[in-house]
Amino acid sequence: MTLDELSARGILDVVNAAWSEGDLDRMLRYYADDVVYWCNAGGPDGGPLTISGKAALAEFLRSTQAVAESVCVAEYFRLIDGVGRSRVEAFIRHKQTGHTLSGSYRQLITFRDGKIARVEEFHDAAKFAAFWRLIRGEPIAADGPAESEPATEV
């Protein structure tokens, strides 16, 4: 099933609305069982993160929802050669500390049979890592990443 741009955008909007409302079950209905999620930041070492399969993605998202709430809205979307390209505005609030992070990230989204089969997210890796270091109570260098972390361009 080939999606047109309006239908693909509709799926992305429903997914973002469900995530923002904390309705993970509704969100996951729009993902293929063998979905692959890749993010340039968010791995245990602050580097790339890859999650394969809807069950693993659900587990990751549930653990995220347990500690933070967020609102995401796609400000831009185009479907080019079957791949969705979006810019998402996001706001995250850590539940325990109240610390917040806001900004935008880019996505590449591949659809298959009316569902999301692959998502690639590109965040400001340094900002993302600094936020989670702040949450963990780790020192944040004023001039950039900690010495043990390489600078990452997005």
N, C-alpha and C positions, 0 to 999 in steps of 0.2 A: 504494500500500500504506500503510494507516494503522497506525501503531505504537501499542500500548498503553504505559502508563507503565513496566511491568516490562521490556518489550522495549527501549524507548528507554534506560532506565537500564542495561540489560545492555550495549548498544552503548557507552555512555559509560564503563562500568567496563572493558570490553575495551580501548578506546582509551587510557585512562589507564594501565592495566597494561602495555600494549605500549610506550607512551612511557617509562614508568618503567624498563622492562627494556632500553631502547635498541633495540627492534624496530620501526623506522620502517616497514618494508614491511607488517608485520601491522597497524600502526596505520592506515596509509593505505588499506587495503582497505575501511574503514568510511566513507570520504569519497567524495562524488560527484565526478565528473571536473571539474565546473564550480563546485566549492566556493568560497565566499567566506569568508575569515577576516578579522575586524576586531578590532583591539585598541586601547583608549584610550591606550596607551603603547607604546613600542617603535619608533616611527618614527625616522628619522635625526636629527630635531630633538627627540626625546623626546616628540613628540606622537603622534596616532593613526597607526596602521599598517593598511593594507588590502592583502590578498594575494588575487588571483583565480586560481583553477584549481589542480588537484591537483599539477601539475608544479611550479608556482611555490611552493606550500606545501611540497612535499617539499624543494625547494632551500633554502628558509628554515629548515626544521626540521633538515636535515642540517648547515647552517652553525652552528646553535645547538648541536647535539650535538657538533660538533667542539671547541667551547670549554667546554661546561658539561654537567653531568649533572643530572638532576632526577627527583624522585619526585612524582607528583600523585595525589590520591585525592579523589573526590567525596564530601563529607560530607553533602550535601543534594541532593536531586533531586526535582523535580516536573514533570510534563508537563501544561501548562495550555493549552487551545486549540491543541494541536498544536506548542507551543513548549516545549522543555525549559529549565528554570531550575535552575541548579546553583550550589553554593558548593564550590569546590575548595581543598583544603589543598595547598600546594606547598612543596617544598624544592629549592633550586638551589645547586649547588656549582661554582664556576669551577675548571676543571681545573688551570690553570697556577698560580694564586695560592692556591687553597684557600678563597677568600672564599665565604661562604654567604649566602643570602637565604631566609627562610622567611616564610610568611604565607598568606593566602587571597585568592581572587579570585572574582568572579561570572561566570557564563556564561549566555548565551541561545543555545540550539541549535535550529536548524530542521532537521527530518528530511524526506527525500524518498525514496521507494522503498527504505526500510530503510537509508538511508545519511545521513550528515551533509551537509547542503547549505549551511549557513551557521552560523558560530560568531562570536559577539560576546563578547569578554572585557573585563572591567572590573577593572583592577588599581589598587593604590595607586600612582598615577603618580609622585608625589614619591619614594617609597621605591624604586620600580623604577629611576627615573632615577639616584638617588644610588648604587645598587648598581653600575650600569654605569659611572658616572663613577669610582667607586672602582677598578673593574677597569682602566679606562683610565689610572689614575693622576692624574686631574684633582682639583683641590681641591673639597671639599664644604663648603659654608657650614654653620655650626653652627645657624643660625636659619632654615634653609629652602633653597629652590632658589637657584641662582646668579642674580645680577642679570639676566642675559640670558634667563633662563627664567621664564615666568609660572607662578605657583602653579596647580596643577591639583587640583580636587576630584574625588573618585570617588564 
